[in-house]
Amino acid sequence: MPATHCPAGSVPSLPVAGAHADMQRLAAFIQARAGQLDAITVTLDSHQRFDIAHPGFWQQADGGAVAPFTPITAAQVRAGQFTPRNPAALPRTLAYLDALEAQGRYTLMVWPVHCEVGSWGHGIHADVLAACGDWQLQRQRAVRNVFKGTNPWTEHYSAIEAEVPDADDASTALNTALLLSLGQADVLLIAGEASSHCVRSTTEHIVLHLPRLVPGWQASRIVLLTDGMSPVGGFEAQHRAFLDAMRAAGAQLKNMNEMGL
């Protein structure tokens, strides 16, 4: 879940304060501990401009644009406050919102267009990419890249499964192969952006599903590298709640310099 390093002259569409420094620390950690890291998995949000969580999908009752960072509920759509720009999408949209809200995890959020496939924002922070490249040559093995979020009809915060899996799209279903791979780790280090959303959701799904797939697996194998993650601005409470919940579940919370690998 590494963040992208913004090139000179570019402005990130969904900035996370602290992400650049987080990723510089993570890159240095990978470089320093390359011989002790047996596997690296990188997850990449991979969105299109047309997406149920992007502004261009939606309009207000008067046809006006919907601003980024607008939460939308099924009740608001039924009341006509917000509607899909394509009227034919209304039944599928309502079905999605109903299923999402029934889980009680998230309300749909309209985000700025971000991590658009083919854009610089879809990439990996330059320092982390370089560190992973050096690791690959030193260890003679490839990084595992996991692409998530290409389906425009469901949010996909977690690398493990979409918030509401699409029965016709296997990429949104529970990624059992990834879980089993992660379950082999004696110590599973987790860092990235953002701790309020993608890191949080992925880690929660790991803790939820791995004990069922790997007998004897416990959340105590997880180490959250807390100086390698930051929340989306305005979602600091979700960041703190995530760390508290994972600590209660048995996960370890450490800074990178505390790791005695």
Residue frames relative to the residue before (quaternion, step in Angstrom):
aa qw qx qy qz dx dy dz
M 1.0000 0.0000 0.0000 0.0000 0.00 0.00 0.00
P 0.2444 0.8033 -0.5201 0.1566 3.62 1.03 0.57
A 0.4472 -0.6836 0.5104 0.2687 3.54 -1.08 0.75
T 0.5067 -0.6339 0.4971 0.3072 3.51 -1.32 0.38
H 0.3780 -0.6819 0.5762 0.2452 3.56 -1.14 0.71
C 0.3959 -0.7446 0.4911 0.2185 3.57 -0.58 1.16
P 0.3886 -0.7239 0.5111 0.2526 3.63 -0.72 0.98
A 0.6642 -0.5027 0.3667 0.4144 3.55 -1.23 0.44
G 0.8073 0.2632 -0.2114 0.4840 3.54 -0.95 0.94
S 0.6551 0.4843 -0.3170 0.4856 3.60 1.24 -0.16
V 0.2307 -0.7528 0.6015 0.1349 3.55 -1.20 0.59
P 0.4137 -0.7206 0.4863 0.2704 3.63 -0.65 0.99
S 0.4489 -0.7102 0.4763 0.2595 3.57 -0.97 0.86
L 0.7768 0.1384 -0.0797 0.6091 3.57 1.19 -0.55
P 0.0371 -0.8550 0.5173 0.0104 3.58 0.49 1.17
V 0.1732 -0.7370 0.6442 0.1088 3.51 -1.24 0.65
A 0.3781 -0.7404 0.5088 0.2236 3.57 -0.43 1.21
G 0.7842 0.2959 -0.2333 0.4930 3.56 -0.82 0.99
A 0.5048 0.6891 -0.4211 0.3049 3.60 1.19 -0.35
H 0.6380 0.5392 -0.3435 0.4291 3.59 0.91 -0.86
A 0.6830 0.4677 -0.2867 0.4822 3.58 0.87 -0.92
D 0.5874 0.5651 -0.3647 0.4501 3.59 1.06 -0.72
M 0.7274 0.4524 -0.2488 0.4520 3.55 0.81 -1.06
Q 0.5891 0.5401 -0.3742 0.4704 3.60 1.12 -0.51
R 0.6496 0.4979 -0.3158 0.4800 3.58 0.99 -0.80
L 0.6571 0.5134 -0.3157 0.4528 3.57 0.97 -0.88
A 0.6368 0.5268 -0.3287 0.4571 3.59 0.96 -0.81
A 0.6594 0.4984 -0.3061 0.4723 3.57 0.94 -0.87
F 0.6222 0.5394 -0.3305 0.4612 3.57 1.08 -0.76
I 0.6606 0.4998 -0.3113 0.4657 3.60 0.90 -0.90
Q 0.6495 0.5188 -0.3188 0.4553 3.57 0.95 -0.85
A 0.7125 0.4712 -0.2621 0.4491 3.57 0.89 -0.96
R 0.7893 0.3137 -0.1441 0.5078 3.58 1.05 -0.76
A 0.2281 0.8301 -0.4926 0.1276 3.59 1.22 0.31
G 0.6896 0.5024 -0.2900 0.4335 3.58 0.91 -0.86
Q 0.7058 0.4425 -0.2568 0.4900 3.57 1.23 -0.35
L 0.6152 0.5192 -0.3500 0.4790 3.59 1.27 -0.08
D 0.2534 -0.8177 0.5021 0.1225 3.59 -0.39 1.21
A 0.7960 0.0187 0.0030 0.6051 3.59 1.15 -0.51
I 0.1156 -0.7618 0.6331 0.0739 3.54 -1.21 0.62
T 0.0881 -0.7676 0.6343 0.0280 3.54 -0.94 1.00
V 0.0980 -0.7823 0.6146 0.0260 3.56 -0.83 1.04
T 0.1525 -0.7829 0.5966 0.0891 3.59 -0.81 0.97
L 0.1230 -0.8057 0.5788 0.0263 3.54 -0.99 0.89
D 0.3888 -0.6634 0.5940 0.2364 3.53 -0.83 1.05
S 0.0236 -0.8144 0.5770 -0.0582 3.58 -0.77 1.04
H 0.0912 0.8511 -0.5031 0.1193 3.54 0.28 1.31
Q 0.3164 -0.6813 0.6157 0.2378 3.50 -1.42 0.21
R 0.6415 -0.5283 0.3752 0.4106 3.57 -1.23 0.36
F 0.6732 0.3957 -0.2667 0.5649 3.58 1.09 -0.74
D 0.2875 0.7343 -0.5472 0.2807 3.54 -0.38 1.26
I 0.5604 -0.6404 0.4161 0.3205 3.57 -0.98 0.86
A 0.7218 0.3941 -0.2407 0.5155 3.58 1.22 -0.37
H 0.6055 0.5214 -0.3698 0.4741 3.59 1.22 0.47
P 0.6536 -0.5729 0.3213 0.3760 3.61 -1.05 0.67
G 0.6588 0.5623 -0.3217 0.3824 3.60 0.94 -0.81
F 0.5745 0.5888 -0.3711 0.4307 3.57 1.26 -0.27
W 0.7826 0.3872 -0.1267 0.4708 3.54 1.12 -0.86
Q 0.0394 -0.7488 0.6557 0.0881 3.50 -1.40 0.26
Q 0.4992 -0.6148 0.5124 0.3320 3.55 -1.27 0.39
A 0.7373 -0.4283 0.2868 0.4366 3.55 -1.32 0.21
D 0.7255 0.4165 -0.2397 0.4926 3.59 1.06 -0.74
G 0.6132 -0.5696 0.3398 0.4289 3.56 1.28 0.16
G 0.4813 0.6855 -0.4236 0.3451 3.56 1.28 -0.04
A 0.6257 -0.5555 0.4064 0.3670 3.52 -1.30 0.41
V 0.3510 -0.6931 0.5889 0.2230 3.54 -1.27 0.51
A 0.3832 -0.7558 0.4887 0.2077 3.55 -0.67 1.10
P 0.5823 -0.5499 0.4579 0.3859 3.57 -1.17 0.49
F 0.7934 0.2650 -0.2613 0.4817 3.53 -1.27 0.66
T 0.4536 0.6322 -0.4834 0.4011 3.55 1.10 0.79
P 0.2583 -0.7440 0.5881 0.1842 3.63 -0.70 0.98
I 0.1091 -0.7931 0.5983 0.0338 3.57 -1.05 0.79
T 0.1644 -0.7921 0.5844 0.0637 3.56 -0.87 1.03
A 0.6513 -0.5026 0.3985 0.4056 3.53 -1.30 0.33
A 0.6329 0.5404 -0.3367 0.4405 3.58 0.99 -0.78
Q 0.6498 0.5117 -0.3193 0.4625 3.59 0.99 -0.77
V 0.6502 0.5007 -0.3186 0.4744 3.57 1.03 -0.75
R 0.6494 0.5059 -0.3228 0.4670 3.60 0.95 -0.80
A 0.6797 0.4761 -0.2860 0.4790 3.57 1.11 -0.65
G 0.5212 -0.6704 0.3943 0.3512 3.57 1.28 -0.12
Q 0.4058 0.7262 -0.4729 0.2905 3.58 1.24 0.11
F 0.7625 0.0544 -0.0240 0.6443 3.55 1.15 -0.79
T 0.0080 0.7886 -0.6148 0.0065 3.57 -1.09 0.70
P 0.5592 -0.5565 0.4669 0.3995 3.58 -1.18 0.40
R 0.5434 -0.6150 0.4537 0.3473 3.59 -1.07 0.65
N 0.6910 0.3677 -0.2508 0.5695 3.56 1.18 -0.54
P 0.3740 -0.7618 0.4723 0.2382 3.66 -0.30 1.13
A 0.6151 0.5698 -0.3516 0.4164 3.59 1.09 -0.63
A 0.6334 0.5515 -0.3232 0.4362 3.59 1.23 -0.40
L 0.4496 0.7357 -0.4375 0.2554 3.60 1.23 -0.26
P 0.6803 0.4805 -0.3400 0.4367 3.69 0.69 -0.85
R 0.6772 0.4811 -0.3048 0.4658 3.59 0.88 -0.88
T 0.6318 0.5394 -0.3279 0.4500 3.56 1.03 -0.77
L 0.6694 0.4879 -0.2996 0.4734 3.59 0.89 -0.88
A 0.6280 0.5270 -0.3396 0.4610 3.58 0.98 -0.79
Y 0.6500 0.5113 -0.3151 0.4657 3.57 1.00 -0.80
L 0.6791 0.4926 -0.3031 0.4520 3.58 0.80 -0.97
D 0.6305 0.5261 -0.3375 0.4602 3.59 0.99 -0.77
A 0.6811 0.4815 -0.2936 0.4670 3.59 0.88 -0.93
L 0.6402 0.5294 -0.3253 0.4518 3.59 0.99 -0.82
E 0.7172 0.4568 -0.2645 0.4549 3.57 0.79 -1.01
A 0.5858 0.5785 -0.3735 0.4274 3.60 1.12 -0.53
Q 0.6381 0.5343 -0.3287 0.4464 3.60 1.15 -0.56
G 0.3317 -0.7892 0.4634 0.2289 3.56 1.17 -0.52
R 0.5062 0.6580 -0.4258 0.3598 3.60 1.21 0.30
Y 0.8179 -0.0099 0.0725 0.5707 3.55 0.79 -1.03
T 0.2867 -0.6423 0.6669 0.2459 3.48 -1.44 0.30
L 0.5644 -0.6014 0.4203 0.3783 3.58 -0.96 0.75
M 0.1192 -0.7774 0.6164 0.0387 3.54 -0.95 0.97
V 0.3123 -0.7152 0.5919 0.2017 3.55 -0.96 0.89
W 0.1337 -0.8150 0.5627 0.0354 3.57 -0.39 1.27
P 0.5764 -0.5014 0.4756 0.4361 3.57 -1.22 0.23
V 0.5783 -0.5481 0.4467 0.4069 3.58 -1.13 0.52
H 0.1228 0.8018 -0.5668 0.1440 3.57 -0.64 1.12
C 0.8311 0.1838 -0.1579 0.5006 3.53 -1.29 0.49
E 0.2007 0.7999 -0.5364 0.1792 3.56 1.05 0.83
V 0.5207 -0.6553 0.4447 0.3189 3.56 -0.79 1.05
G 0.7790 0.2940 -0.2504 0.4940 3.54 -0.82 1.06
S 0.6374 0.5079 -0.3329 0.4743 3.59 1.22 -0.29
W 0.6368 -0.5185 0.3861 0.4202 3.58 -1.25 0.30
G 0.6264 0.5717 -0.3354 0.4102 3.58 1.11 -0.61
H 0.5934 0.5616 -0.3597 0.4506 3.55 1.29 -0.22
G 0.6219 0.6041 -0.3256 0.3772 3.56 1.21 -0.38
I 0.5688 -0.5684 0.4856 0.3429 3.48 -1.44 -0.13
H 0.6151 -0.5425 0.4186 0.3900 3.56 -1.07 0.72
A 0.5560 -0.6694 0.3762 0.3181 3.57 -0.77 1.07
D 0.6737 0.4933 -0.3130 0.4525 3.60 0.91 -0.82
V 0.6503 0.4990 -0.3145 0.4789 3.57 1.02 -0.79
L 0.6290 0.5363 -0.3323 0.4543 3.58 1.00 -0.80
A 0.6630 0.4993 -0.3024 0.4686 3.57 0.94 -0.88
A 0.6555 0.5089 -0.3127 0.4622 3.58 0.97 -0.86
C 0.6552 0.4958 -0.3122 0.4768 3.58 1.01 -0.79
G 0.6235 0.5367 -0.3411 0.4549 3.58 1.06 -0.69
D 0.6526 0.4961 -0.3114 0.4806 3.58 0.95 -0.84
W 0.6266 0.5409 -0.3297 0.4539 3.58 1.03 -0.82
Q 0.6452 0.5323 -0.3272 0.4398 3.57 0.94 -0.87
L 0.6917 0.4692 -0.2876 0.4677 3.58 0.89 -0.86
Q 0.6558 0.5117 -0.3149 0.4571 3.56 1.01 -0.79
R 0.7756 0.3489 -0.1749 0.4961 3.57 0.89 -0.94
Q 0.3087 -0.7834 0.4828 0.2406 3.59 1.32 -0.20
R 0.6066 0.4640 -0.3973 0.5088 3.52 0.79 1.15
A 0.4926 -0.6922 0.4564 0.2643 3.56 -1.15 0.63
V 0.4967 -0.5773 0.5521 0.3393 3.51 -1.30 0.44
R 0.3418 -0.7013 0.5796 0.2354 3.56 -1.13 0.64
N 0.1327 -0.7918 0.5941 0.0508 3.57 -0.66 1.13
V 0.1128 -0.7870 0.6061 0.0230 3.57 -0.84 1.05
F 0.1605 -0.7907 0.5879 0.0591 3.57 -0.61 1.17
K 0.0297 0.8076 -0.5850 0.0688 3.56 -0.81 1.00
G 0.7340 0.4569 -0.2990 0.4039 3.55 -1.15 0.56
T 0.4481 0.7088 -0.4562 0.2979 3.61 1.19 0.16
N 0.6125 0.5360 -0.3604 0.4557 3.60 1.16 -0.44
P 0.3309 -0.7991 0.4654 0.1879 3.62 -0.52 1.12
W 0.6566 0.5552 -0.2977 0.4147 3.60 1.25 -0.19
T 0.7682 0.2371 -0.1628 0.5720 3.58 1.24 0.07
E 0.4503 -0.6413 0.5421 0.3036 3.54 -1.15 0.62
H 0.1115 -0.8126 0.5721 -0.0015 3.54 -1.04 0.81
Y 0.0120 -0.8335 0.5512 -0.0360 3.55 0.59 1.17
S 0.7467 0.4161 -0.2075 0.4756 3.54 0.84 -1.03
A 0.4433 -0.6698 0.5268 0.2782 3.55 -1.10 0.70
I 0.6129 0.5819 -0.3364 0.4155 3.59 1.25 -0.30
E 0.7632 -0.2108 0.1268 0.5976 3.60 1.01 -0.75
A 0.5875 -0.5688 0.4399 0.3713 3.55 -1.25 0.46
E 0.6457 -0.5219 0.3757 0.4118 3.56 -1.21 0.42
V 0.7579 0.0307 -0.0294 0.6510 3.57 1.07 -0.76
P 0.3017 -0.7838 0.5082 0.1905 3.63 -0.15 1.20
D 0.3500 -0.7070 0.5848 0.1889 3.52 -1.18 0.79
A 0.4446 -0.7330 0.4489 0.2519 3.58 -0.54 1.17
D 0.7077 0.4491 -0.2566 0.4813 3.59 1.17 -0.51
D 0.7236 0.3726 -0.2225 0.5367 3.60 1.26 0.05
A 0.3186 -0.7915 0.4938 0.1681 3.56 -0.24 1.28
S 0.5955 0.5926 -0.3730 0.3937 3.61 1.12 -0.51
T 0.6695 0.4871 -0.2998 0.4739 3.59 1.23 -0.33
A 0.5710 0.6256 -0.3680 0.3836 3.58 1.25 -0.30
L 0.7072 -0.4246 0.3423 0.4498 3.56 -1.31 0.15
N 0.2869 -0.7705 0.5511 0.1427 3.57 -0.70 1.14
T 0.1581 -0.8376 0.5192 0.0617 3.53 0.27 1.32
A 0.6283 0.5464 -0.3441 0.4339 3.58 0.98 -0.79
L 0.6534 0.4951 -0.3141 0.4788 3.58 0.96 -0.82
L 0.6396 0.5283 -0.3286 0.4515 3.58 0.91 -0.87
L 0.6750 0.4947 -0.3021 0.4565 3.58 0.85 -0.94
S 0.6274 0.5261 -0.3330 0.4677 3.57 1.06 -0.72
L 0.6756 0.4811 -0.2905 0.4772 3.58 0.90 -0.91
G 0.6409 0.5615 -0.3150 0.4181 3.54 1.08 -0.72
Q 0.5880 0.5809 -0.3669 0.4269 3.59 1.24 -0.27
A 0.5712 0.6272 -0.3758 0.3731 3.58 1.20 -0.45
D 0.4115 -0.6700 0.5580 0.2653 3.55 -1.02 0.79
V 0.7603 0.0772 -0.0362 0.6440 3.55 1.14 -0.77
L 0.1343 -0.7972 0.5874 0.0373 3.57 -0.64 1.14
L 0.1532 -0.8064 0.5695 0.0442 3.56 -0.32 1.31
I 0.0661 -0.8055 0.5888 -0.0008 3.57 -0.85 0.99
A 0.1453 0.7491 -0.6345 0.1235 3.54 -0.94 1.03
G 0.4143 0.7181 -0.5047 0.2406 3.58 -1.23 0.25
E 0.4628 -0.6663 0.5188 0.2697 3.52 -1.36 -0.18
A 0.7136 -0.3001 -0.6254 -0.0981 1.51 -1.90 1.50
S 0.5749 -0.6322 0.4062 0.3238 3.54 -1.07 0.77
S 0.6325 0.5406 -0.3298 0.4459 3.58 1.21 -0.42
H 0.8041 0.2527 -0.1072 0.5273 3.58 1.17 -0.48
C 0.8264 0.2576 -0.1706 0.4708 3.62 -0.03 -1.22
V 0.6632 0.4765 -0.3131 0.4847 3.61 0.87 -0.87
R 0.6468 0.5356 -0.3105 0.4455 3.53 0.95 -0.92
S 0.7141 0.4654 -0.2704 0.4477 3.56 0.71 -1.07
T 0.6392 0.5244 -0.3266 0.4581 3.58 0.99 -0.82
T 0.6820 0.4861 -0.2947 0.4601 3.56 0.84 -0.96
E 0.6297 0.5312 -0.3368 0.4560 3.58 0.96 -0.80
H 0.6749 0.4861 -0.2998 0.4673 3.59 0.95 -0.82
I 0.6000 0.5419 -0.3599 0.4657 3.59 1.07 -0.65
V 0.6863 0.4817 -0.2802 0.4674 3.56 0.85 -0.99
L 0.6549 0.5227 -0.3071 0.4512 3.58 1.07 -0.72
H 0.8202 0.3433 -0.1405 0.4354 3.55 0.73 -1.08
L 0.6270 0.5971 -0.3641 0.3432 3.62 0.95 -0.73
P 0.6244 0.5372 -0.3825 0.4186 3.67 0.88 -0.64
R 0.6439 0.5180 -0.3232 0.4611 3.58 1.13 -0.57
L 0.7327 0.4353 -0.2295 0.4701 3.57 1.05 -0.75
V 0.7751 0.2197 -0.1084 0.5824 3.59 1.09 -0.69
P 0.3259 -0.7717 0.5078 0.2008 3.61 -0.18 1.23
G 0.8058 0.2627 -0.2165 0.4846 3.53 -0.92 0.94
W 0.5011 0.6468 -0.4470 0.3617 3.59 1.22 -0.16
Q 0.0595 -0.7962 0.6022 0.0032 3.55 -1.03 0.88
A 0.6079 -0.5906 0.4022 0.3462 3.54 -1.17 0.64
S 0.5173 0.6452 -0.4172 0.3768 3.60 1.20 -0.27
R 0.5706 0.5813 -0.3883 0.4309 3.62 1.23 -0.23
I 0.6217 0.5528 -0.3381 0.4399 3.59 1.21 -0.42
V 0.0485 -0.7422 0.6666 0.0490 3.54 -1.11 0.79
L 0.2097 -0.7574 0.6090 0.1072 3.56 -0.68 1.12
L 0.2661 -0.7642 0.5701 0.1419 3.57 -0.60 1.16
T 0.2304 -0.8590 0.4427 0.1142 3.53 0.19 1.33
D 0.6720 0.4388 -0.3128 0.5079 3.62 1.20 -0.30
G 0.6471 0.4597 -0.3273 0.5126 3.54 1.27 0.45
M 0.7230 0.3336 -0.2471 0.5522 3.58 1.13 0.60
S 0.0204 -0.7791 0.6264 -0.0139 3.55 -1.17 0.68
P 0.4767 -0.6850 0.4683 0.2903 3.61 -1.16 0.50
V 0.5777 -0.4946 0.4980 0.4167 3.52 -1.36 0.18
G 0.5658 -0.6164 0.4235 0.3472 3.58 -0.98 0.82
G 0.7608 0.3147 -0.2652 0.5017 3.55 -0.87 0.99
F 0.7195 0.3902 -0.2303 0.5264 3.57 1.29 -0.21
E 0.2137 0.8098 -0.5167 0.1777 3.57 1.10 0.68
A 0.6189 0.5470 -0.3530 0.4394 3.59 1.04 -0.70
Q 0.6370 0.5153 -0.3266 0.4712 3.59 1.03 -0.72
H 0.6012 0.5509 -0.3420 0.4670 3.58 1.09 -0.71
R 0.6969 0.4649 -0.2826 0.4673 3.57 0.80 -0.98
A 0.6420 0.5234 -0.3267 0.4553 3.59 0.98 -0.80
F 0.6253 0.5406 -0.3262 0.4587 3.58 1.04 -0.78
L 0.6848 0.4745 -0.2973 0.4664 3.59 0.79 -0.96
D 0.6486 0.5148 -0.3218 0.4591 3.58 0.96 -0.81
A 0.6717 0.4999 -0.3021 0.4557 3.58 0.92 -0.88
M 0.6748 0.4830 -0.3045 0.4676 3.59 0.95 -0.80
R 0.6059 0.5284 -0.3546 0.4774 3.58 1.07 -0.64
A 0.6635 0.4987 -0.3018 0.4690 3.58 0.96 -0.83
A 0.6583 0.5082 -0.3048 0.4642 3.58 1.13 -0.64
G 0.6375 -0.5529 0.3208 0.4301 3.59 1.26 -0.23
A 0.4884 0.6607 -0.4400 0.3624 3.59 1.24 -0.10
Q 0.4122 -0.6916 0.5395 0.2463 3.55 -1.25 0.55
L 0.1766 -0.7622 0.6153 0.0959 3.57 -1.08 0.77
K 0.1381 0.8067 -0.5549 0.1489 3.57 -0.54 1.18
N 0.4328 -0.6120 0.5761 0.3259 3.50 -1.35 0.30
M 0.6469 -0.5527 0.3470 0.3944 3.57 -1.13 0.51
N 0.6741 0.5007 -0.3163 0.4413 3.57 1.00 -0.70
E 0.6086 0.5456 -0.3512 0.4567 3.58 1.29 -0.09
M 0.5498 0.6349 -0.3932 0.3742 3.58 1.26 -0.23
G 0.1618 -0.8078 0.5635 0.0613 3.55 -0.72 1.09
L 0.1057 0.8284 -0.5418 0.0950 3.56 0.88 0.91
